[in-house]
Amino acid sequence: MSTYPKSLDHMLAAWNEPDPSKVRAHLDLALNPEIRFVDPMIDVTGIDGFELNVHKVKTELPNAVYSRTSGWDAQHGFYAITGQFTKATNWY
């Protein structure tokens, strides 16, 4: 297997970035401008679309923490990871 791509860390950093104005900087380091992101809930092409999805999900799940839960795989220039989010709860 080749060297772990640091771009995966930048992508997770975008999901975990608390400042919305800093999300794009992480994505620019992580993603090819022509990215195609597909999961069961969305199919989007391009960094602009991916960024909109990040902001939408973060609005729907405020304070969630995103993490990688698997190793990683690469085939034909594409990377795959399995991740999860943990919803934050307020302790009173």
C-alpha positions, -999 to +999 in steps of 0.1 A: +000+000+000+013+035-007+019+063+018-011+075+038-025+106+020-025+137+044-054+150+023-077+126+043-067+144+075-075+178+059-109+165+048-117+154+084-104+188+096-130+205+074-158+185+090-146+193+125-137+230+119-158+251+142-152+283+122-173+282+090-150+307+073-121+282+076-137+251+062-128+260+026-091+262+033-091+226+046-110+215+016-086+232-008-058+212+008-078+180+007-097+177-025-092+178-062-113+206-078-132+179-097-140+158-066-171+136-068-184+127-034-210+099-032-226+084-001-262+072+005-275+107+011-257+128-015-239+128-049-220+160-055-193+171-079-167+199-072-153+215-041-181+242-041-208+215-038-188+195-013-184+226+009-221+234+007-228+199+019-203+202+048-221+234+060-255+219+056-246+188+076-229+208+103-261+230+106-282+198+109-258+182+134-242+210+153-212+201+175-209+166+160-174+151+159-163+133+127-136+107+128-120+080+107-130+045+119-111+024+094-079+020+075-079+035+041-078+022+005-067+036-028-077+023-063-072+041-096-066+075-079-096+073-056-094+070-018-119+054+005-123+055+042-150+046+067-160+073+091-185+081+118-199+111+136-206+114+172-234+138+182-223+160+210-246+163+240-249+190+265-242+180+301-262+201+327 
